[in-house]
Amino acid sequence: MQEAEQNTIEGTVEAVIFQNQENGYTVLKLDAGESGGITVVGCLPGTAPGERLTVRGTWMRHAAYGEQFKAETVERRMPAGEKAIYEYLASGAVRGVGAATARRMVECFGQDTLTVLEEHPERLTEIRGITRKRALAMGEAFRLQMGMRRLLEFLGEYGVPLQLAMPLYRRYGDRALETVRANPYLLVDTDLGVRFDLADSLALEMGMDGEDPQRIEAGLLFELRHNLDNGHTFLPRRKLLWATAQLLGLEDASLSEGLEALLERGELTQEPVAGEEAVYLQELCEAEQYVAFRIREMATGEMTPPRSLDALIDRIQAEQGITYAPQQRQAVALAAQSQVMLLTGGPGTGKTTSLRGVLALFDALGLDTALAAPTGRAAKRLGEMCGMEAATIHRLLETQYEPHSGRLVFAHDESAPLRADAVIVDETSMVDILLMRALLAALRGECRLILVGDPDQLPSVGPGNLFSDLIRSGAVPMVRLTEIFRQAAQSAIIRNAHGVNRGRLPELKNNQTDFFFLRRKDPGRAAETIVELLHTRLPRNMGIPAEQIQVLSPTRKRQAGTAALNRALQAAVNPPGEDRPERRFGEYIFRQGDRVMQVRNNYDIMWREKDGRASGMGVFNGDIGTIEAVDNRAETVTVNFEGRIAEYTADMLGELEPAYAITVHKAQGSEYRAVVLAACDGAPMLLTRGVLYTAITRARELLVIVGDEAVIAKMTANNRQQKRYSGLRWRLVQED
């Protein structure tokens, strides 16, 4: 895609048409002299009439508002001359200063008015009617505004995105510029999203030495945090030093001192784990230790089973009108006498029947049971299967604001545990070590815990290899369901899933009632077919609406990756229209009616239920919703996450991605009525048996694979699993 030509314009602000106080998005009219009045849009918080601006950016045409100039960097100069200063203050730019006060201030101090306001606000008391308290308040308001202005100028000077100004200011207040100058690496934060190389270039450009301890420590911390996304809870010391040396262009030896400083301050922890010198972020080490301690404690504790357990299970069977298979009966019996247990098995092996039996058992024992899953879709499916309400783990634990840290934390923990007597968690393979630590902390000492999942699915997106570590440790009571029941075996989806899991190629030659293969060796042709399937063929021929079909791909890139597929699917399913407002953000266009996904946990987003009966906070990685409204004036996008309505300001849109097509990794824990899977060539690390198995098991009624059978064969044969550095299994088997 060709980049738009950069232009520079200069002028005086005539009027501010719109300004969003939350994210700083501004629409203003700029008097550019002979060029006339120009509409400028961008992140320009606190801008007011009378200011002189030099703006660099690109011209764009808005469907409703015509030609506009989109500001990317801006140089702002305070108004000069008494007339311009008066117009600036009279516009309401400074809180507490109106037109009458502005006139008296300019009459009293002339061209020095703004200097007095910022540096000597107490002198404002020389004006009749202004008290000392009011003078200091006006001075403080102006000083804060100047802090924002200087922060914007700094960001623009070094090419840092202007939209970071508001989140930085919210976090650090009027010390934001001073804080970023002192440590540019603070920009490399999950919430701010600045790449390390950009922050590093900024630090070096500002004069930081290449071997400055601050740079070395920032690089070490970045490598550990970056590798959380690869599933590692720690890195071996040797690998951490090598990776950081590559990142910073330094020798390994020069980094050891920085690592020792971080260890001494307690920001990092180093422990011997399974023959490695494991270096952890403090939070990850504590989480792993805590989970190992609590699980071992629960696994070794004995629960007294009810009298006549066999008779009780017989009664439950009679009430449910079924007869349990031996492994299912074993699962129900184990739940009666274990404080913690694992229940595993592939599709069609009876996990749901076993769970219903465990629930009936707990009900007979008078236990208050809570059902939970990692994602909203998984929780909804769990609730439907078990006939009772289920919640995401995040919602079960709730969130609350912590005043002294300014963070949102879980409301339930050791000091405020859940009231539940038992908790059942489904799709445990998706749960990372930090979330399990939070859940275990919220359980009362005698609370039971049943962890359910399929160990052959992909591991969690977050750090750790929790479910696999628990299973392989042998330290936790477990029932593995292996029998495929006759009714389930009639499904080609289930038969092929188990076949793939054993390394057998799926049945591709004979299309079956719920499993189809369409050969498209050319990725471009495969993408065209996928669009046809979602847009017309499946809705028309199979009676499945497009909104109940999910397109999956192992990869984001290439012609049949999610990025290209989303563009093509959006154009077909939800094309531009006057009745569909849209907003561009980065590489994406967000349009009213689009299916979108939240791509990181955000505990700060407020949501309300569509019926208005409840509200709460938090939208989480993997949540899928539909854009209900795009307000280009207010710069907001409203998303409906299955009945929960959340509003996104312009600076938050980086947390959303189109979701007509999503990666198989992002589909974990979800089940869809129909799945269309793109099976085209890609990176070997993505074309694995686990990815294929997970994709197949996401489909409930129909699976259509479009692509090349050679790629499917490659995936079936590739049983390599990416190594994750995790110490949980090792900790679970250690002797006290």
Secondary structure, 3 states (H helix, E strand, C coil): CCCCCCEEEEEEEEEEEEECCCCCEEEEEEECHHHCEEEEEEECCCCCCCCEEEEEEEEEEECCCEEEEEEEEEEEECCCCHHHHHHHHHCCCCCCCCHHHHHHHHHHHHHHHHHHHHHCHHHHHHCCCCCHHHHHHHHHHHHHHHHHHHHHHHHHHCCCCHHHHHHHHHHHHHHHHHHHHHCHHHHCCCCCCCCHHHHHHHHHHCCCCCCCHHHHHHHHHHHHHHCCCCCCCEEEHHHHHHHHHHHHCCCHHHHHHHHHHHHHHCCEEEEEECCEEEEEEHHHHHHHHHHHHHHHHHHHCECCCCCCHHHHHHHHHHHHCCCCCHHHHHHHHHHHHECEEEEEECCCCCHHHHHHHHHHHHHHCCCCEEEEECCHHHHHHHHHHHCCCEEEHHHHHCEEEECCCCEEEECCCCCCCCCCCEEEECCHHHCCHHHHHHHHHCCCCCCEEEEEECCCCCCCCCCCCHHHHHHHHCCCCEEEECCCCHHHHCCHHHHHHHHHHCCCCCCCCCCCCCEEEEECCCHHHHHHHHHHHHHHHHHHHHCCCHHHEEEEECCCCCCCCHHHHHHHHHHHHCCCECCECEEEECCEEEECCCEEEECCCEEEEEEEECCCCCEEEEECCCCEEEEEEEECCCCEEEEEECCEEEEEEHHHHHHEEECCEEECHHHCCCCEEEEEEEECCCCCCCCCHHHHHHHHCCEEEEEEEEECHHHHHHHHHCCCCCCCCCCHHHHHCCCC
